[in-house]
Amino acid sequence: MLPAMLSSGPAWRWPMYAGEPDVDAGPAPIANTSWLLRSVLAASYIEWRYYAILSDALHGIVGLALVNPQQRFGSIAESGLLVILAGNLKQPTKSVNPPAGNEPQNLCWMHLFPVAACRFDQPEVGSLIAADQHCRLTLRQQGPAEIHLRLELDPGLRLELTHAGLAGTAIEPVMGDDLGRLPGCHWVVHCPSPVALTGGEIQLGPGFDAALSRANQSGAIASATPALLDMTRTGPTVFRWQRASGYYEHSFGIQPLPLHGWDFLFIPDALHGQSVVMQTYRGSRQLRYLEVCWRDGDQPRVQRFDAAQLSLEWAEQKYDPLLGVTRPLRRRIRAEAPGLRLQVDNRVLDRIPLLRLRRLAVRHFFISEEIGVADWTLDDGQGRIIAMARNQPCGGELAHFRWRLGKTCLGKT
C-alpha cells in the first residue's frame, strides 16, 4: 500500500511534500537528513500532469511540469511550473490563409511560471491558477480524471482543453524506489485515465512569433514550421477537435530523472474503450510494466504485465543529429501472462524535441515527444483474439541523459 501522500487522488502533491508549516524543512520523506542531501533531493522534486490529444486537428500534448519548487541550486537547476504545448497541427478549422494540401505543421512552445505565480489546489482540490506578465493558466479539476484547462498568452495563443477519462479504465498508482542510490528517492506513476474523450481548440494569431521568441530567450528550443507561422501572421487560425482519444497521467516524486529517463508509449482508443500503456524507466524493474485496458462485453477489463512478462525491442532505429542520441523508429513489444498474450507494433512517424539549454542540469537531457501509429492484438494465448487495434494513432516519449548536444543546439546558452 502506498503512503498517504503517495496515494491516488486529484490533489497536487507538492504542498504535502513541502512539510507544512516549515517549508524549508524539505520534502517530508527526507526532513531528518543533512542540509546538503535535503537540498539535493528537494531540487530533484518533479510533478507533472500530462494531457495527450490524438485528433484530426492536433496530435500532441499539453504538459504541466512542476520542477524544483524550493528553488535550490538556482545557478544550475530550473525552478517553476513548466507549461508545454507540442505536436502536429493539421488542417485548421478556421484560417485566413490556410496552407495548400494537408501536411501537418509542427509546433513546440514552452513557458516557465515562477512557483510564486502559482496557486495549487485552488479553487478546488487538484485545480491550479498561474499567471504572470505574459501568460495565464487555469486548470479546473473535477475528480481524478475530468478537467477543463484554459491557457491565454499575450499575444498570439489561446488554448481550451477538456478531458474526461472513461469509466473503469483507471490504472492504480505504481511506486518505484529502485531508480537511484540516494536515500529518499522514489517515483510514483499515476494514470487516472489511460483512455479518455478530449475536446478543445487552439487559436494562434499575430504575435505568436513574439511568443516563440520569448520562449527561446528563456532557454527553450521553441519553434513552429514556416507554413504555420505564415498562417498566424495574417489573422486568427483555429484548430478544433471534439470527442477525440486522449491520455492523462499525473506522476510525481523525488528523483533526478535526467540521470535516468524513460521510454514510454500510450495507445488510447476512445471509440472502442481500450488502451495500451507501456512504462519503462531506465534502471528500474519496479517501473517497467505494460497495462492493457479493453471491453469484455459491457465490462471494462485491465491487465498489468510486469518486467518479467514484458519484452521491448527497437526493431528500427536511427541517430538523431538534433537530439544527439539514437532513437527508435519502430518498437515491437510482447507481453505474456497466464491466459493472455499481447503483441504491439509501434511505428514512430515524427518527433518533437523538448529541449532546454539555459541550466546545466537540463542542458544534457532531452525529451523526444513521439507521434506515431500502432497495431496491437490481445489474445488468450491460444490465438483467440480478445481485443485489437490497427493503425491506431499513438504517442509516447523517449528521454534520458545525453553526453553531446545536438548540432543545432551548439553555441546556444
RODO-2510 file (C-alpha; in nm, 4 decimals, decimal comma):
residues 413
     n   res          X          Y          Z
     1     m     0,0000     0,0000     0,0000
     2     l     0,1278     0,3477    -0,0858
     3     p     0,1854     0,6018     0,1940
     4     a    -0,0964     0,8577     0,2245
     5     m     0,0901     1,1355     0,0431
     6     l     0,1670     0,8953    -0,2438
     7     s    -0,1824     0,7510    -0,2823
     8     s    -0,4163     0,8251    -0,5713
     9     g    -0,6307     1,1375    -0,5920
    10     p    -0,6505     1,4658    -0,7848
    11     a    -0,4574     1,6869    -0,5386
    12     w    -0,1226     1,8422    -0,6224
    13     r     0,1384     1,6565    -0,4186
    14     w     0,3867     1,9405    -0,3746
    15     p     0,2095     2,1120    -0,0826
    16     m     0,2113     1,7776     0,1031
    17     y     0,5772     1,7132     0,0276
    18     a     0,6719     2,0617     0,1408
    19     g     0,6196     1,9591     0,5031
    20     e     0,3936     2,2363     0,6291
    21     p     0,4300     2,4558     0,8217
    22     d     0,8133     2,4543     0,7934
    23     v     0,8525     2,4690     0,4147
    24     d     1,2327     2,4981     0,4406
    25     a     1,2496     2,1622     0,6157
    26     g     1,2355     1,9978     0,2751
    27     p     1,0032     1,7295     0,1394
    28     a     0,8604     1,5269     0,4279
    29     p     1,0269     1,1913     0,3391
    30     i     1,3740     1,3483     0,3777
    31     a     1,3142     1,6043     0,6536
    32     n     1,5545     1,4366     0,9001
    33     t     1,8582     1,4127     0,6697
    34     s     2,1529     1,6533     0,6316
    35     w     2,1053     2,0008     0,4841
    36     l     2,3059     1,9165     0,1696
    37     l     2,1193     1,5929     0,0979
    38     r     1,7898     1,7652     0,1745
    39     s     1,8757     2,0355    -0,0787
    40     v     1,9791     1,7876    -0,3497
    41     l     1,6632     1,5832    -0,3089
    42     a     1,4384     1,8887    -0,2847
    43     a     1,5901     2,0101    -0,6125
    44     s     1,5040     1,6689    -0,7600
    45     y     1,1319     1,7013    -0,6863
    46     i     0,9206     1,6777    -1,0042
    47     e     0,5451     1,6570    -1,0521
    48     w     0,3766     1,6512    -1,3884
    49     r     0,0318     1,6411    -1,5399
    50     y     0,0404     1,5194    -1,8966
    51     y    -0,2562     1,5514    -2,1333
    52     a    -0,2306     1,3872    -2,4756
    53     i    -0,4665     1,4677    -2,7642
    54     l    -0,4867     1,2336    -3,0648
    55     s    -0,7276     1,4035    -3,3027
    56     d    -0,7643     1,5103    -3,6649
    57     a    -0,6700     1,8662    -3,5619
    58     l    -0,3914     1,8078    -3,3063
    59     h    -0,1726     1,5057    -3,2429
    60     g     0,0299     1,6156    -2,9442
    61     i     0,0344     1,7116    -2,5775
    62     v    -0,0316     1,9794    -2,3220
    63     g     0,2073     1,9217    -2,0319
    64     l     0,2484     2,0807    -1,6888
    65     a     0,5715     2,0029    -1,5012
    66     l     0,6462     2,1416    -1,1557
    67     v     1,0233     2,1248    -1,1028
    68     n     1,2475     2,2155    -0,8081
    69     p     0,9754     2,4216    -0,6345
    70     q     1,2046     2,5285    -0,3473
    71     q     1,4450     2,6927    -0,5963
    72     r     1,7552     2,5014    -0,4857
    73     f     2,0849     2,5378    -0,6788
    74     g     1,9410     2,8153    -0,8958
    75     s     2,2613     2,8627    -1,0957
    76     i     2,2365     2,5133    -1,2477
    77     a     1,8756     2,3974    -1,1980
    78     e     1,5492     2,5469    -1,3232
    79     s     1,2612     2,6086    -1,0851
    80     g     0,8936     2,6648    -1,1552
    81     l     0,5909     2,5288    -1,3398
    82     l     0,6833     2,4476    -1,6986
    83     v     0,3928     2,4530    -1,9478
    84     i     0,4450     2,2713    -2,2784
    85     l     0,2340     2,2689    -2,5951
    86     a     0,3824     2,0435    -2,8629
    87     g     0,2707     1,8313    -3,1550
    88     n     0,1429     1,8170    -3,5108
    89     l    -0,1313     2,0623    -3,6054
    90     k    -0,3333     1,9559    -3,9080
    91     q    -0,5768     2,1338    -4,1422
    92     p    -0,7217     2,4303    -3,9482
    93     t    -1,0924     2,4714    -3,8757
    94     k    -1,0635     2,8436    -3,9494
    95     s    -0,7813     3,0338    -4,1165
    96     v    -0,7427     3,3499    -4,3232
    97     n    -0,4637     3,1879    -4,5206
    98     p    -0,4710     2,8043    -4,4936
    99     p    -0,1764     2,6169    -4,6466
   100     a    -0,2157     2,4123    -4,9618
   101     g    -0,2566     2,0390    -4,9046
   102     n    -0,2936     1,8805    -4,5632
   103     e     0,0634     1,8470    -4,4380
   104     p     0,0863     1,8573    -4,0572
   105     q     0,2549     2,1635    -3,9087
   106     n     0,4887     2,1127    -3,6134
   107     l     0,4702     2,3317    -3,3043
   108     c     0,6734     2,3395    -2,9827
   109     w     0,6185     2,6158    -2,7247
   110     m     0,7130     2,6347    -2,3564
   111     h     0,6608     2,8798    -2,0705
   112     l     0,8072     2,8659    -1,7175
   113     f     0,5967     3,0186    -1,4372
   114     p     0,7731     3,1066    -1,1106
   115     v     0,6367     2,8975    -0,8233
   116     a     0,5268     3,2212    -0,6537
   117     a     0,2942     3,2851    -0,9504
   118     c     0,1094     2,9551    -0,8932
   119     r    -0,1838     2,8747    -0,6619
   120     f    -0,2152     2,4985    -0,6215
   121     d    -0,5441     2,3234    -0,5346
   122     q    -0,7356     2,6473    -0,5987
   123     p    -1,0298     2,6909    -0,6252
   124     e    -1,0846     2,3111    -0,5954
   125     v    -0,8558     2,0245    -0,4983
   126     g    -0,6358     1,9406    -0,7968
   127     s    -0,7021     2,2741    -0,9665
   128     l    -0,4454     2,5431    -1,0444
   129     i    -0,4213     2,9135    -1,1214
   130     a    -0,0947     3,0530    -1,2585
   131     a    -0,0371     3,4000    -1,4027
   132     d     0,2499     3,6325    -1,4862
   133     q     0,3115     3,9266    -1,7186
   134     h     0,2573     3,7371    -2,0436
   135     c     0,0606     3,4208    -1,9643
   136     r    -0,2377     3,2964    -1,7627
   137     l    -0,3283     2,9335    -1,6970
   138     t    -0,6368     2,7974    -1,5209
   139     l    -0,6948     2,4276    -1,4569
   140     r    -1,0292     2,3162    -1,3116
   141     q    -1,0255     1,9594    -1,1830
   142     q    -1,3460     1,7623    -1,1247
   143     g    -1,2337     1,4369    -0,9648
   144     p    -0,9218     1,2468    -1,0687
   145     a    -0,9911     1,2218    -1,4436
   146     e    -1,2021     1,5160    -1,5608
   147     i    -1,0556     1,8592    -1,6297
   148     h    -1,1019     2,1889    -1,8077
   149     l    -0,7839     2,3781    -1,8922
   150     r    -0,7554     2,7297    -2,0350
   151     l    -0,4319     2,8946    -2,1464
   152     e    -0,4080     3,2558    -2,2626
   153     l    -0,0859     3,4020    -2,3944
   154     d    -0,0458     3,7694    -2,4725
   155     p    -0,0184     3,7910    -2,7642
   156     g    -0,0855     3,5148    -3,0102
   157     l    -0,2134     3,1996    -2,8356
   158     r    -0,5332     3,0744    -2,6733
   159     l    -0,5980     2,7142    -2,5757
   160     e    -0,9094     2,5420    -2,4379
   161     l    -0,8915     2,1754    -2,3375
   162     t    -1,1462     1,9396    -2,1845
   163     h    -1,0647     1,5853    -2,0836
   164     a    -1,2844     1,3091    -1,9348
   165     g    -1,1468     0,9647    -1,8560
   166     l    -1,3621     0,6653    -1,9481
   167     a    -1,5205     0,4870    -1,6519
   168     g    -1,3497     0,1711    -1,5300
   169     t    -1,0161     0,2271    -1,7052
   170     a    -0,8115     0,3978    -1,4301
   171     i    -0,4727     0,2385    -1,3583
   172     e    -0,3694     0,2033    -0,9944
   173     p    -0,0596     0,4082    -0,8971
   174     v     0,2755     0,2310    -0,9082
   175     m     0,5703     0,3424    -0,6938
   176     g     0,9341     0,2685    -0,7712
   177     d     1,2280     0,3299    -0,5390
   178     d     1,4940     0,1422    -0,7381
   179     l     1,5909     0,4285    -0,9735
   180     g     1,8926     0,5523    -0,7799
   181     r     2,1063     0,5128    -0,4713
   182     l     2,0245     0,8382    -0,2937
   183     p     1,8091     0,7779     0,0168
   184     g     1,4550     0,9097    -0,0140
   185     c     1,4372     0,8866    -0,3938
   186     h     1,1166     0,7451    -0,5371
   187     w     0,8751     0,7980    -0,8256
   188     v     0,5001     0,7386    -0,8479
   189     v     0,3291     0,6803    -1,1834
   190     h    -0,0424     0,7536    -1,1592
   191     c    -0,2628     0,7180    -1,4682
   192     p    -0,6246     0,8122    -1,3838
   193     s    -0,7297     0,7863    -1,7482
   194     p    -0,5257     0,5778    -1,9929
   195     v    -0,8123     0,6367    -2,2363
   196     a    -1,0300     0,9473    -2,2411
   197     l    -1,2531     1,1678    -2,4511
   198     t    -1,0991     1,5081    -2,5184
   199     g    -1,2199     1,8250    -2,6879
   200     g    -1,0876     2,1747    -2,7346
   201     e    -0,9303     2,4282    -2,9634
   202     i    -0,6107     2,6191    -3,0241
   203     q    -0,6214     2,9710    -3,1647
   204     l    -0,2986     3,1187    -3,2997
   205     g    -0,2720     3,4721    -3,4280
   206     p    -0,0466     3,7695    -3,4964
   207     g     0,2090     3,7950    -3,2215
   208     f     0,2770     3,4248    -3,1911
   209     d     0,6232     3,4874    -3,3391
   210     a     0,6926     3,7054    -3,0348
   211     a     0,5782     3,4262    -2,8019
   212     l     0,8199     3,1822    -2,9640
   213     s     1,0979     3,4396    -2,9396
   214     r     1,0349     3,4889    -2,5657
   215     a     1,0367     3,1130    -2,5127
   216     n     1,3736     3,0823    -2,6855
   217     q     1,5151     3,3703    -2,4832
   218     s     1,4169     3,1831    -2,1673
   219     g     1,6281     2,8821    -2,2678
   220     a     1,3785     2,6664    -2,4578
   221     i     1,4163     2,5353    -2,8108
   222     a     1,0752     2,6598    -2,9292
   223     s     0,9683     2,6522    -3,2928
   224     a     0,6882     2,6330    -3,5481
   225     t     0,7028     2,5332    -3,9123
   226     p     0,7167     2,8252    -4,1615
   227     a     0,3722     2,7478    -4,3091
   228     l     0,2139     2,7606    -3,9632
   229     l     0,3782     3,0945    -3,8855
   230     d     0,2622     3,2336    -4,2206
   231     m    -0,0960     3,1447    -4,1279
   232     t    -0,0771     3,3152    -3,7882
   233     r     0,0682     3,6393    -3,9282
   234     t    -0,2361     3,7121    -4,1433
   235     g    -0,5055     3,6601    -3,8816
   236     p    -0,6503     3,4137    -3,6298
   237     t    -0,6046     3,0473    -3,7148
   238     v    -0,8150     2,7955    -3,5213
   239     f    -0,7664     2,4201    -3,4781
   240     r    -1,0652     2,2496    -3,3116
   241     w    -1,1384     1,8911    -3,2061
   242     q    -1,4266     1,7037    -3,0367
   243     r    -1,4621     1,3613    -2,8755
   244     a    -1,1110     1,2594    -2,9717
   245     s    -0,8988     0,9977    -2,7967
   246     g    -0,6865     1,1222    -2,5075
   247     y    -0,4482     1,0086    -2,2349
   248     y    -0,3807     1,1622    -1,8913
   249     e    -0,1040     1,0905    -1,6412
   250     h    -0,0242     1,2556    -1,3073
   251     s     0,3163     1,1406    -1,1804
   252     f     0,5439     1,2771    -0,9090
   253     g     0,8304     1,2118    -0,6732
   254     i     1,1855     1,2859    -0,5660
   255     q     1,4147     1,1632    -0,8377
   256     p     1,6927     1,3143    -1,0528
   257     l     1,5162     1,1909    -1,3657
   258     p     1,7650     1,3416    -1,6154
   259     l     2,0135     1,0804    -1,4905
   260     h     1,7694     0,8001    -1,5698
   261     g     1,4969     0,8977    -1,8167
   262     w     1,2239     0,6826    -1,9676
   263     d     1,0841     0,5147    -2,2787
   264     f     0,7065     0,5006    -2,2764
   265     l     0,4140     0,4554    -2,5117
   266     f     0,0369     0,5111    -2,4971
   267     i    -0,2275     0,3952    -2,7474
   268     p    -0,5718     0,5232    -2,6397
   269     d    -0,8788     0,4278    -2,8438
   270     a    -1,1843     0,6055    -2,7015
   271     l    -1,4180     0,4717    -2,9706
   272     h    -1,3697     0,1147    -2,8507
   273     g    -1,2928     0,1960    -2,4842
   274     q    -0,9473     0,0389    -2,4910
   275     s    -0,5841     0,1385    -2,4435
   276     v    -0,2286     0,0117    -2,4123
   277     v     0,0229     0,1926    -2,1894
   278     m     0,3877     0,0929    -2,1530
   279     q     0,6099     0,2495    -1,8842
   280     t     0,9835     0,1788    -1,8755
   281     y     1,2138     0,3887    -1,6579
   282     r     1,5823     0,3321    -1,7199
   283     g     1,7425     0,1272    -1,4444
   284     s     1,4145     0,0308    -1,2770
   285     r     1,2424    -0,3072    -1,2617
   286     q     0,9544    -0,1800    -1,0496
   287     l     0,8665     0,0834    -1,3096
   288     r     0,8946    -0,1397    -1,6140
   289     y     0,5496    -0,2677    -1,6993
   290     l     0,2656    -0,2604    -1,9508
   291     e    -0,1084    -0,2242    -1,8947
   292     v    -0,3865    -0,3044    -2,1388
   293     c    -0,7494    -0,1925    -2,0937
   294     w    -1,0282    -0,3435    -2,3019
   295     r    -1,4028    -0,4124    -2,3008
   296     d    -1,5372    -0,7578    -2,2245
   297     g    -1,8956    -0,7051    -2,3363
   298     d    -2,0126    -0,4134    -2,1211
   299     q    -1,7440    -0,4653    -1,8579
   300     p    -1,4057    -0,2855    -1,8581
   301     r    -1,1051    -0,5122    -1,8005
   302     v    -0,7462    -0,4239    -1,7100
   303     q    -0,4325    -0,6411    -1,7117
   304     r    -0,0856    -0,5419    -1,5937
   305     f     0,2246    -0,7206    -1,7234
   306     d     0,5344    -0,6736    -1,5047
   307     a     0,9007    -0,6511    -1,6044
   308     a     0,9457    -1,0284    -1,6168
   309     q     0,6492    -1,0598    -1,8546
   310     l     0,7464    -0,7732    -2,0873
   311     s     0,9806    -0,7728    -2,3883
   312     l     1,0677    -0,4485    -2,5735
   313     e     1,2722    -0,4366    -2,8953
   314     w     1,3712    -0,1356    -3,1075
   315     a     1,3191    -0,3086    -3,4420
   316     e     1,4305     0,0046    -3,6321
   317     q     1,6321     0,2994    -3,5046
   318     k     1,8443     0,5909    -3,6212
   319     y     2,0871     0,8505    -3,4943
   320     d     1,9146     1,1856    -3,4462
   321     p     2,1555     1,4794    -3,5029
   322     l     1,9328     1,7287    -3,3203
   323     l     1,8889     1,5160    -3,0084
   324     g     2,2435     1,3806    -3,0214
   325     v     2,1253     1,0218    -2,9486
   326     t     1,9938     0,7125    -3,1222
   327     r     1,6144     0,6914    -3,1076
   328     p     1,3581     0,4300    -3,2169
   329     l     1,1683     0,4423    -3,5419
   330     r     0,9826     0,1215    -3,4608
   331     r     0,9099    -0,0711    -3,1421
   332     r     0,7979    -0,4303    -3,1119
   333     i     0,6558    -0,5282    -2,7760
   334     r     0,5441    -0,8645    -2,6390
   335     a     0,3841    -0,9326    -2,3026
   336     e     0,2556    -1,2630    -2,1665
   337     a     0,0658    -1,3699    -1,8563
   338     p    -0,1355    -1,6836    -1,7862
   339     g    -0,4172    -1,6894    -2,0422
   340     l    -0,3175    -1,3605    -2,2095
   341     r    -0,0699    -1,2548    -2,4757
   342     l    -0,0224    -0,9012    -2,6109
   343     q     0,1729    -0,8044    -2,9246
   344     v     0,2353    -0,4415    -3,0237
   345     d     0,3974    -0,2900    -3,3340
   346     n     0,4595     0,0853    -3,2912
   347     r     0,5855     0,2983    -3,5822
   348     v     0,7204     0,6462    -3,4960
   349     l     0,6275     0,8845    -3,7786
   350     d     0,7558     1,2109    -3,6319
   351     r     0,9131     1,3520    -3,3192
   352     i     0,9077     1,6898    -3,1441
   353     p     1,2253     1,7625    -2,9431
   354     l     1,1669     1,9162    -2,5993
   355     l     1,4985     2,0813    -2,5147
   356     r     1,6043     2,3444    -2,2627
   357     l     1,9557     2,4841    -2,2622
   358     r     1,9864     2,7631    -2,0055
   359     r     2,0676     2,5481    -1,6981
   360     l     2,3368     2,2815    -1,6777
   361     a     2,1038     2,0332    -1,5048
   362     v     1,8825     2,0058    -1,8152
   363     r     2,1175     2,1068    -2,0972
   364     h     2,2424     1,7493    -2,1360
   365     f     1,8964     1,5981    -2,1017
   366     f     1,6399     1,5576    -2,3793
   367     i     1,2784     1,4543    -2,4228
   368     s     1,1638     1,3381    -2,7649
   369     e     0,7860     1,3665    -2,7931
   370     e     0,6826     1,0933    -3,0352
   371     i     0,3970     1,0911    -3,2841
   372     g     0,3084     0,7588    -3,4389
   373     v     0,0661     0,4767    -3,5074
   374     a     0,0410     0,1260    -3,3667
   375     d    -0,1119    -0,2149    -3,4276
   376     w    -0,1822    -0,4395    -3,1300
   377     t    -0,3525    -0,7685    -3,0581
   378     l    -0,4554    -0,9230    -2,7265
   379     d    -0,5328    -1,2961    -2,7404
   380     d    -0,5945    -1,5770    -2,4947
   381     g    -0,2563    -1,7403    -2,5558
   382     q    -0,4164    -1,9942    -2,7902
   383     g    -0,4806    -1,7480    -3,0736
   384     r    -0,8382    -1,6401    -2,9897
   385     i    -0,8448    -1,2592    -3,0252
   386     i    -0,9863    -1,0699    -2,7274
   387     a    -0,9146    -0,7116    -2,8388
   388     m    -0,7175    -0,5415    -3,1135
   389     a    -0,6420    -0,2145    -3,2932
   390     r    -0,4974    -0,1359    -3,6346
   391     n    -0,3162     0,1812    -3,7427
   392     q    -0,4210     0,3467    -3,4178
   393     p    -0,2764     0,6966    -3,3523
   394     c    -0,0478     0,6867    -3,0519
   395     g     0,2112     0,8858    -2,8628
   396     g     0,4977     0,8449    -2,6235
   397     e     0,8358     0,9728    -2,5211
   398     l     1,2000     0,8809    -2,5149
   399     a     1,4026     1,0774    -2,2593
   400     h     1,7428     1,0470    -2,0929
   401     f     2,0828     1,1991    -2,0372
   402     r     2,2943     1,2820    -2,3443
   403     w     2,6681     1,3450    -2,3466
   404     r     2,6712     1,5547    -2,6640
   405     l     2,4389     1,8360    -2,7572
   406     g     2,2659     1,8136    -3,0944
   407     k     2,4179     2,0064    -3,3835
   408     t     2,1599     2,2842    -3,3910
   409     c     2,1948     2,3325    -3,0132
   410     l     2,5664     2,4030    -3,0105
   411     g     2,6613     2,7581    -2,9277
   412     k     2,3301     2,8374    -2,7533
   413     t     2,3178     2,9259    -2,3849
***
